[in-house]
Amino acid sequence: MEKGEKIPLLIEQEERDYKKKLWEMQKEFRWESKKLWQLAGPAIFTSICQYSLGALTQTFSGRVGDLELAAFAVENSVIAGLAFGLMLGMGSALETLCGQAFGAGKLRMLGIYMQRSWIILLTTACLITPLYIFCAPVLQLLGETQQISHAAGKYALWMIPQLFAYALNFPIQKFLQAQGKVSVMAWISVVVLVIHGVLSWLLILKLKWGLVGAAIMLNTSWWLIVIGQLIYIFITKSDGAWGGFSWLATEDLWEFVKLSLASAVILEFWYMMLIVVITGRLPNPLVPIDALSICMNLDGWDAMLAMGFNAAISVRVSNELGAGNHRQAKISVWVVSITSMATGLVAMILVLATRDRFPFLFTASLPVAQETTRLAVFLAVTFLLNSLQPALLLELDGKPFLHTLTSDATMFLGYQLELSSASNLGLESW
């Protein structure tokens, strides 16, 4: 037998070991995928349903006319987008507090923390209300045309009730999520979404109420979600987490305010607002804003997937590290990264394959559809960038703030790619 030649039995043993190792890896991947979707599935479903309230309304508004679509897009991205991001960020302060209280068995404190967050967010809503009232002059000051600013300003006045629904909804979500009651939110959201879709079509298109009908349905739908969740909490007492309204909620408010403000800034919403404002300074902004709003609408749906995966991997890694299973924690990150990037790749291919057809689902205007088709390549790249967010967690383990900044910077790059085509339309200097 020549030197270096392997014994046949040894080769067969290596092949068996390799196949066994491969089988174990596949088994671990399937097991971890199952755990991932058990966590991410309901969270993604709830986020998509709630995001779809605005997305469906925007779709129906686009069928009314270009001005209506632009007005909705500007108000939803700049004014309501600012409020949504601020409220969501401040409400996120409950995640740590409610999670710790639930883990320590102090269920009653969950209800107290939620009430404190209500007080702070409702106060914030009152402070933001003037922005809705003076929406038109604010938008004109930012460079939007008078036509779009006037239409968006009228629409913003109708949307003030939604602002206060945000203030109640986000603390409720964190309260229920800490207890693992995500399915409750999912069922309420899907029922409201069905009602919203049917009645929005009736009011906006059939009865031709336009943006007034859009505002009525959005306000109603968000308040139905809030009321449905509150009814569940009040009736079930949330397994002891809700003990009724208490004066304890008014104590230590300043510390709670500081914690809420520390969580208040979500850069993604500021980027979206900035891009819409810049696009509004184009010489003829109506078509570009409409096209950009359609792309952002679709990107929002895709971002809900990334948010769900991020939430799932945070829970899985925390659980495994807490149990001392560092290897399983690393496997969890790889599984969610591969799954997320696979969905991003599929979404990118789907957009590129339908780029000449999907714009007509959102608008009846040929110029808007053509401009959206031009942006489709950049939108597809943004989808892929969204899917990279969970993978960043692998490199930035233990640095959540840096992870947030890097994820938002990644998404901002995608938005800049979308906006880059605006240069062909003659972007004005500031």
Buried (B, 14 or more C-beta within 10 A) or exposed (E): EEEEEEEEEEEEEEEEEEEEEEEEEEEBBEEBBEBBBEBBBBBBBBBBBBBBBBBBBBBBBBBBBBBBBBBBBBBBBBBBBBBBBBBBBBBBBBBBBBBEBBEEEBBBBBBBBBBBBBBBBBEBBEEBBEBBEBBBEBBBEBBBBEEBBBBBBBBBBBBBBBBBBBBBBBBBBBBBBBBEBBEBBBBBBBBBBEBBBEBBBBBBBEEEBBBBBBBBBBBBBBBBBBBBBBEBBEEEEBEEBBBEEEEBBEEEBEEBBEBBBEBBBBBBBBBBBBBBBBBBBBEEBBBBBBBBBBBBBBBBBBBBBBBBBBBBBBBBBEBBBEEEBEEBBBBBBBBBBBBBBEBBBEBBEEBBEEBEEBBBEBBEBEBBBEBBBBBBBBBBBBBBBBBBBBBBBBEBBEEEEEBBEBBBBBBBEBBEBBBEBBEEBEBEEE
